[in-house]
Amino acid sequence: MKCQTMNKVLYLLLLSLISVPVWAQDNYEIQVYGSETLDKHATMLELHSNFTFGGTTSTINKVLPTHHILHETIEVTHGFTDWLEVGFYVFNAIGNQGRTNYVGSHIRPRVMAPERWHWPVGVSLSVEGGFQKLQYAEDDWSLEIRPIVDKKLGKIYLAFNPTLDKSLHGLNQSEGFEFSPNIKVSYDILKAWSAGIEYYGAMGQLTHFSPYKEEQHQLFIAADANFSENWEVNFGYGWGFTSATDKSILKLIVGYRFR
């Protein structure tokens, strides 16, 4: 019965990938997802802190500049089964010139292929949707569909999120799905520490990619601290490589699991 329920949920989420018509990287939650969901009845509280040292300096398409702005995102995630979790986000911005404000909220259910299926790689599917104020994004309502594949090979960890973003209301609502791939490669340098690189992109619509200068490409040097099974720490520094990408960002994620 549990297996049948799991198959139905996976089918519905995969169907949404095909039948349902977020936007490019927004620097509120800079993270490459791993496939594992939270344990049943566990709750995780996370704080995502991202400071943009080199961003836009003028209002573009009615969106406030990103230069020298701090994004603080509160995330609460709860595990409902051994293969289903639901996360809720509260986005906030802190900056001068009237940029300090509550920005918006998203909800994110995610399902995972259970370990008992014995797949050669970890697989899960996240569907995230919600609202952001138009002063901080070109689109106020958006949808993100994020397949997640990862694998641990000895001390090497690999993760790939071939993300699809869709504006539901706003400047880009008439556009199709945007391809926004995320990639992580890390290496265990010590028992409690790993380090590596994270890539975040936004390449334009699936049917035709944007010109390179209009795409977004960010590369982070990042590290993870694994000194406790209840704590999660990830931090890094990133660079943007196109004129459409914020040039310099420092990020920190701190999370705690309540079991």
Secondary structure, DSSP 4 states (H G I P E B T S, - for coil): -HHHHHHHHHHHHHHHHHH----S--SSS--PPPSPPPPTT-EEEEEEEEEEEE---S-BTTBPP-TTEEEEEEEEEEE-SSSEEEEEEEEEEE-TTTT-EEEEEEEEEEEE--GGG--SSEEEEEEEEEEE-TTT-SEEEEEEEEEEEEEEETTEEEEEEEEEEEEEEETTTTS-PEEEEEEEEEEE-SSSEEEEEEEEEE-BBSSSBPPGGGSEEEEEEEEEE-S-TTEEEEEEEEEE-STTS-SEEEEEEEEEEE-
